[in-house]
Amino acid sequence: MTSSSAHPDIYAGIHKALRRRLFSLCTQAGTTDGADAFAVEALAHAAEGVFASLRAHGEHEERFFHPLLARDGQVRASLDDAHVQHEAALSGLEQRLAQVSAESDAERRREWVQGFYLELCAFTGDFLLHLDEEERRAFPVLVAHCTADEVSEAHRALLAAMSPEERTRDLLSILEASSPDEAAFLLDVLARSGSA
Ligand SMILES: [Fe+2]
């Protein structure tokens, strides 16, 4: 979680983790047989976990980083809009999965799963652009308009607001998505802070 400036790169690790989980979910959706109730149940369970993480991540950003990003009103408005659109998209995806479970005809179930797969991939494409906007447009705003201490303090407050289970889940998913040097750095930070 370092950057070329003294500001902690609050987006890098968790965004890698979210990308990895979304790619994995897209693959699972694409390989699920809609007629297989157990496979659909597994897909729904996986989607529930990923969607919960996406929602929690967005809420954390809005609560702890968007107030700092308000120093550039255009960037903040753009990110706020994206979060609203993502929530609508996630609700739509959940409705599609519920339709699969409620359908008894095998071919119809396969059609619903294929529809879910296509919608999920489209959402993922849109979400990737959002992550890119945060990394390459919003982060420079934080660097330009906020001190490193302000950003660090907001990040500390975010971590303090998470439950131990949330922190553990995020840490594991960040480690899974990190390069070896990033993982070593993160583990070193945790060891020095007494958290690992
Ligand atoms: Fe975001």
Boltz pocket constraint, residues with backbone or C-beta under 6 A from the ligand:
constraints:
  - pocket:
      binder: B
      contacts: [[A, 57], [A, 58], [A, 61], [A, 79], [A, 83], [A, 130], [A, 134]]
      max_distance: 6.0
